[in-house]
Amino acid sequence: MSAKPQVAFYWCASCGGCEEAVVDLAEDILKVVEAVDIVLWPVAMDFKKADIEARPDKSITVAFINGAVRTSEQEEWARLLRRKSQVVVSFGACANMGGIPALANQFRREDLLKYIYEDGPGVDNPAKTRPQASSQDEGRTLSLPELRNVVRSLDQVIDVEFYLPGCPPTPKLIMAAVQALLSGQLPPKGTVLSPDHALCEECARKDSKPVDLALAAFKRPHQIQIDPEKCLLAQGLVCMGPATRAGCEAVCPAGNMPCTGCFGPSSRVKDQGAKFISSVFSNIVPKEAKEIDAVLDGVPDPIGTFYRYGLSKCILRRKLN
C-alpha cells in the first residue's frame, strides 16, 4: 500500500455540484493528486465496491462524502466508508443539512411515489407499476436501492469529524481543508471548516443595512430593479445572510442576488430558518393581522425559502400523517 494519504470521494443524494467543485480547484487539483492516492471517486474513475470492502478498517485517511442520505444504498456506502476511514468530511450543504433533496421531507414517501409513478402530469402508467426493491427474473434475484422514509443529513446516519459548507463549497475552502488534513493540524472534531460569523460581516453591502429594517413588503428578485449597492434586506428581498455562516465571500449578493443560506448557520444558531424568521420578521411594519398577512404573502414558499438547504436539520424535521 502507498505511503501517501489515501483519499476517497463519494456522492450520495445531490446534484453533483460538489463533485464539480473538486475539479474547480483547477491547477491546484494537480497538487492534491500529487500528495495523495485517490482510492475511490466513482464519478471520475472506475472503482469497485468490493475493493473498498476488502480494505482494512481505517485504511482510508479521509473520505469526503457529499449528498444527503435517501436510499438504502447511500446509507450502506456511508456506513462502509465510515468503517474504512480515519476521518469523514461532510462535504457540502446536502451532506451537512439535507440540502434540496430534504425538501421532500414535507411529504410522505407513499405520496411521493404515487405522484411520480401514478398521478404526475405526463405519467402513462395504467398498471400503476413501481420499481421494487427486489424481484425475480428467470430464477435470478434483481435488486434496487430502497427509498427511505426521510431524507437525512450525513451526520444523522454516521459519525462525522468535519464539515465543509456550501452549495457547493468554494475551491478556496476545499483547498484549505485538504491542506489542513494533510498537515495533520486538525481543528477539534465537529468543526465547520468555514468562518464562524454571519455572512453579513463579509458582504460589501453591510454598511447600507439599516438598524431598523422597517419591512413593509417582501419582493422576489424578478419583481424589482435591485440596487447593486444597497442592502438586499433593506430592499425587501429575503436575504438569508443574517442567519447564514460566512465563508463564500458573499458571491450571491455580489452578483446582485440574495443569499439563500447554503452555508448553513453559525455555531450560535440552532435552527437557521427559525433564526431568520425571528430576527427579520420582527421588523415588519404592519401590526394588524390582515396587513401582516399581506406582507407574508410576498414569501409564497416559506419552507423552500427559509429551509431551502436545511430541512433535515430543522427542529420540526418532517410532517407526520
C-alpha positions as CSV (number, residue, x, y, z in Angstrom):
1,M,0.0,0.0,0.0
2,S,1.2,3.5,-0.9
3,A,2.7,5.7,1.9
4,K,0.7,8.6,0.6
5,P,-2.6,9.5,2.4
6,Q,-5.5,7.5,1.0
7,V,-8.5,9.7,0.0
8,A,-12.0,8.7,-1.0
9,F,-14.8,10.8,-2.6
10,Y,-18.4,9.6,-2.7
11,W,-21.6,11.1,-4.0
12,C,-25.0,10.4,-2.3
13,A,-28.2,12.3,-2.9
14,S,-27.2,15.6,-4.5
15,C,-26.9,17.4,-7.9
16,G,-23.2,16.6,-8.5
17,G,-22.1,20.2,-8.0
18,C,-19.8,19.2,-5.1
19,E,-18.0,16.8,-7.5
20,E,-17.6,19.7,-9.9
21,A,-16.2,21.8,-7.1
22,V,-13.3,19.4,-6.7
23,V,-12.5,19.8,-10.4
24,D,-12.8,23.6,-9.9
25,L,-9.6,23.5,-7.9
26,A,-8.1,23.9,-11.4
27,E,-4.3,23.6,-11.4
28,D,-4.4,23.1,-7.6
29,I,-6.0,19.7,-8.2
30,L,-2.6,18.6,-9.5
31,K,-1.1,19.4,-6.1
32,V,-3.8,17.3,-4.4
33,V,-3.3,14.3,-6.8
34,E,0.4,14.5,-6.3
35,A,0.1,14.5,-2.5
36,V,-2.5,11.7,-2.1
37,D,-3.7,8.5,-3.6
38,I,-7.4,8.6,-4.6
39,V,-8.8,5.2,-3.8
40,L,-12.4,5.9,-4.6
41,W,-14.0,8.5,-6.8
42,P,-16.8,6.9,-8.8
43,V,-17.8,10.0,-10.7
44,A,-14.3,10.3,-12.2
45,M,-12.7,6.9,-12.2
46,D,-13.7,3.2,-12.2
47,F,-13.6,1.8,-8.7
48,K,-15.3,-1.4,-7.4
49,K,-17.2,-1.6,-4.1
50,A,-15.6,-5.0,-3.5
51,D,-12.1,-3.3,-3.4
52,I,-13.3,-0.9,-0.7
53,E,-14.9,-3.7,1.3
54,A,-11.6,-5.7,1.1
55,R,-9.5,-2.8,2.5
56,P,-8.6,-2.9,6.2
57,D,-10.7,-0.8,8.5
58,K,-9.3,2.8,9.0
59,S,-7.0,2.4,6.0
60,I,-8.5,5.4,4.2
61,T,-7.1,8.6,5.6
62,V,-10.1,10.8,4.8
63,A,-13.4,10.3,3.0
64,F,-15.2,13.3,1.5
65,I,-18.9,12.4,1.3
66,N,-21.3,14.7,-0.4
67,G,-25.1,14.5,-0.7
68,A,-27.9,13.6,1.7
69,V,-28.9,10.1,2.5
70,R,-32.2,9.0,1.0
71,T,-31.7,5.4,-0.1
72,S,-30.6,2.1,1.4
73,E,-27.6,2.1,-1.0
74,Q,-26.4,5.6,0.1
75,E,-26.8,4.5,3.8
76,E,-24.8,1.4,3.1
77,W,-22.0,3.3,1.4
78,A,-21.9,5.9,4.2
79,R,-21.5,3.2,6.8
80,L,-18.9,1.4,4.8
81,L,-16.8,4.5,4.3
82,R,-17.1,5.4,8.0
83,R,-15.7,2.0,8.9
84,K,-12.9,2.2,6.4
85,S,-11.9,5.8,7.1
86,Q,-10.0,7.6,9.8
87,V,-11.7,10.9,9.1
88,V,-15.0,11.6,7.4
89,V,-15.7,15.1,6.0
90,S,-19.3,16.0,5.4
91,F,-19.0,17.8,2.1
92,G,-21.5,20.4,1.1
93,A,-25.0,21.6,2.0
94,C,-26.8,18.3,1.2
95,A,-24.5,16.2,3.4
96,N,-24.5,18.8,6.1
97,M,-28.2,19.7,6.3
98,G,-30.1,17.6,3.8
99,G,-30.0,20.2,1.1
100,I,-32.5,20.5,-1.7
101,P,-33.3,16.7,-1.5
102,A,-34.6,17.2,2.1
103,L,-37.4,19.4,0.8
104,A,-39.1,16.0,0.1
105,N,-39.5,15.6,3.9
106,Q,-42.6,17.8,3.5
107,F,-44.3,14.7,2.1
108,R,-44.8,11.0,3.0
109,R,-42.8,8.5,0.9
110,E,-46.1,6.9,-0.3
111,D,-47.4,10.3,-1.5
112,L,-44.1,10.9,-3.4
113,L,-44.2,7.5,-5.1
114,K,-47.9,7.8,-6.0
115,Y,-47.4,11.2,-7.6
116,I,-44.2,10.2,-9.5
117,Y,-45.4,6.9,-10.9
118,E,-49.2,7.3,-11.0
119,D,-50.6,10.8,-10.8
120,G,-48.0,13.2,-12.1
121,P,-48.5,15.2,-15.3
122,G,-47.5,13.1,-18.3
123,V,-47.4,9.8,-16.5
124,D,-48.9,7.0,-18.5
125,N,-48.9,4.0,-16.2
126,P,-52.4,2.4,-16.1
127,A,-51.0,-0.7,-14.4
128,K,-49.6,1.5,-11.6
129,T,-46.2,-0.2,-11.9
130,R,-43.5,0.9,-9.5
131,P,-39.8,-0.1,-9.0
132,Q,-39.5,-2.8,-6.5
133,A,-36.6,-3.3,-4.0
134,S,-36.4,-6.9,-5.1
135,S,-37.9,-9.0,-7.9
136,Q,-37.3,-12.4,-9.6
137,D,-36.4,-12.8,-13.3
138,E,-35.8,-16.3,-14.7
139,G,-34.6,-17.6,-11.3
140,R,-32.4,-14.6,-10.6
141,T,-33.0,-12.0,-7.9
142,L,-32.7,-8.4,-9.1
143,S,-32.5,-5.6,-6.5
144,L,-32.8,-1.9,-6.4
145,P,-32.0,0.5,-3.5
146,E,-34.9,1.1,-1.2
147,L,-36.2,4.6,-0.7
148,R,-36.1,5.5,3.0
149,N,-38.9,7.3,4.7
150,V,-37.0,10.6,5.2
151,V,-34.0,12.4,3.8
152,R,-31.2,12.6,6.4
153,S,-28.1,14.6,6.7
154,L,-24.8,12.5,6.7
155,D,-24.3,13.0,10.5
156,Q,-27.8,11.7,11.2
157,V,-26.5,8.3,9.8
158,I,-22.8,8.2,10.7
159,D,-20.3,9.9,12.9
160,V,-18.6,12.8,11.1
161,E,-15.4,14.6,12.0
162,F,-15.6,17.8,10.0
163,Y,-18.0,19.8,7.8
164,L,-17.3,21.8,4.6
165,P,-20.3,24.0,4.0
166,G,-21.7,25.4,0.7
167,C,-23.7,24.5,-2.4
168,P,-21.0,23.7,-3.4
169,P,-18.0,24.5,-1.1
170,T,-15.7,27.0,-2.7
171,P,-12.4,25.9,-4.1
172,K,-10.6,28.1,-1.6
173,L,-12.3,26.3,1.4
174,I,-11.7,22.9,-0.2
175,M,-8.0,23.6,-0.7
176,A,-7.7,24.9,2.9
177,A,-9.4,21.8,4.2
178,V,-7.2,19.5,2.2
179,Q,-4.0,21.3,3.3
180,A,-5.1,21.1,7.0
181,L,-5.9,17.4,6.7
182,L,-2.6,16.6,5.0
183,S,-0.6,18.7,7.5
184,G,-2.2,16.9,10.5
185,Q,-3.0,20.2,12.1
186,L,-6.7,19.4,12.6
187,P,-9.2,21.5,14.4
188,P,-11.5,20.0,17.1
189,K,-13.9,17.3,16.0
190,G,-17.2,18.7,14.8
191,T,-15.6,21.9,13.4
192,V,-17.3,23.5,10.4
193,L,-14.3,24.5,8.1
194,S,-15.5,28.0,7.5
195,P,-15.6,31.3,9.4
196,D,-18.0,31.2,12.4
197,H,-19.8,34.5,11.9
198,A,-22.8,35.8,9.9
199,L,-22.4,36.3,6.1
200,C,-23.4,39.9,6.5
201,E,-20.0,40.5,8.1
202,E,-18.3,39.9,4.7
203,C,-20.9,41.4,2.5
204,A,-19.9,44.5,0.6
205,R,-23.4,46.0,1.2
206,K,-23.2,45.7,5.1
207,D,-22.7,49.5,5.7
208,S,-26.1,50.2,3.9
209,K,-28.0,47.8,6.2
210,P,-30.2,50.0,8.4
211,V,-30.5,49.3,12.2
212,D,-34.3,49.3,11.7
213,L,-35.3,47.4,8.6
214,A,-38.9,48.6,8.7
215,L,-40.2,45.9,6.3
216,A,-43.5,46.9,4.6
217,A,-43.4,44.2,1.9
218,F,-41.3,41.3,0.6
219,K,-40.4,41.2,-3.0
220,R,-38.9,38.5,-5.2
221,P,-35.8,39.3,-7.3
222,H,-37.7,39.4,-10.6
223,Q,-40.3,41.9,-9.3
224,I,-38.0,44.8,-8.6
225,Q,-35.0,46.6,-10.1
226,I,-32.3,45.7,-7.5
227,D,-30.0,48.4,-6.3
228,P,-26.5,46.9,-6.6
229,E,-25.1,49.0,-3.7
230,K,-27.9,48.8,-1.1
231,C,-28.5,46.0,1.5
232,L,-30.8,43.4,-0.1
233,L,-32.9,43.0,3.0
234,A,-33.5,46.8,3.1
235,Q,-34.9,46.4,-0.4
236,G,-37.5,43.9,0.8
237,L,-35.7,40.8,-0.6
238,V,-35.4,37.7,1.5
239,C,-31.7,37.5,2.0
240,M,-30.6,34.8,4.5
241,G,-27.3,36.5,5.3
242,P,-28.1,37.3,8.9
243,A,-28.8,33.6,9.7
244,T,-26.1,32.1,7.5
245,R,-22.4,31.3,8.1
246,A,-19.8,33.3,6.3
247,G,-17.1,31.7,4.0
248,C,-18.5,32.0,0.5
249,E,-17.2,35.6,0.3
250,A,-20.8,36.8,-0.4
251,V,-20.8,35.8,-4.0
252,C,-24.6,35.8,-4.4
253,P,-25.0,39.4,-3.1
254,A,-22.0,40.4,-5.2
255,G,-24.0,39.1,-8.2
256,N,-27.0,41.2,-7.1
257,M,-28.9,38.2,-5.8
258,P,-29.9,37.5,-2.2
259,C,-28.2,34.8,-0.1
260,T,-30.3,31.6,0.0
261,G,-28.5,30.1,3.0
262,C,-26.4,27.3,1.6
263,F,-23.6,27.6,4.1
264,G,-25.9,26.8,7.0
265,P,-26.0,28.5,10.4
266,S,-23.1,29.6,12.6
267,S,-22.4,27.8,15.8
268,R,-24.6,30.2,17.7
269,V,-27.8,29.3,15.7
270,K,-29.7,26.1,16.4
271,D,-32.3,26.4,13.6
272,Q,-31.4,28.5,10.6
273,G,-34.9,29.1,9.4
274,A,-36.3,29.9,12.8
275,K,-33.4,32.3,13.4
276,F,-34.1,34.2,10.2
277,I,-37.9,34.3,10.9
278,S,-37.5,35.5,14.5
279,S,-34.8,38.2,13.7
280,V,-36.2,39.6,10.4
281,F,-39.9,39.2,10.7
282,S,-39.9,41.2,14.0
283,N,-39.1,44.2,11.7
284,I,-42.4,44.0,9.8
285,V,-44.0,47.4,10.0
286,P,-47.8,46.5,9.9
287,K,-49.2,45.3,13.2
288,E,-52.7,44.3,12.2
289,A,-53.3,40.6,11.3
290,K,-54.6,41.3,7.7
291,E,-51.7,43.7,6.9
292,I,-49.2,41.3,8.3
293,D,-50.7,38.5,6.1
294,A,-50.3,40.8,3.1
295,V,-46.6,41.2,3.8
296,L,-46.1,37.4,4.3
297,D,-47.8,36.8,1.0
298,G,-44.6,38.1,-0.5
299,V,-43.0,34.8,0.5
300,P,-45.1,32.2,-1.3
301,D,-42.9,29.2,-0.3
302,P,-41.8,29.7,3.3
303,I,-40.3,26.2,3.7
304,G,-38.5,26.4,0.4
305,T,-37.2,29.9,1.3
306,F,-36.2,29.5,4.9
307,Y,-35.2,25.8,4.8
308,R,-34.0,25.5,1.2
309,Y,-31.0,23.6,2.4
310,G,-31.7,22.7,6.0
311,L,-35.0,20.8,6.4
312,S,-33.2,17.7,7.7
313,K,-31.8,19.8,10.5
314,C,-35.0,21.7,11.2
315,I,-36.2,21.2,14.7
316,L,-39.5,20.1,13.1
317,R,-37.9,17.5,10.9
318,R,-40.8,16.3,8.8
319,K,-44.6,16.2,8.5
320,L,-46.3,13.2,10.1
321,N,-49.7,11.9,9.0
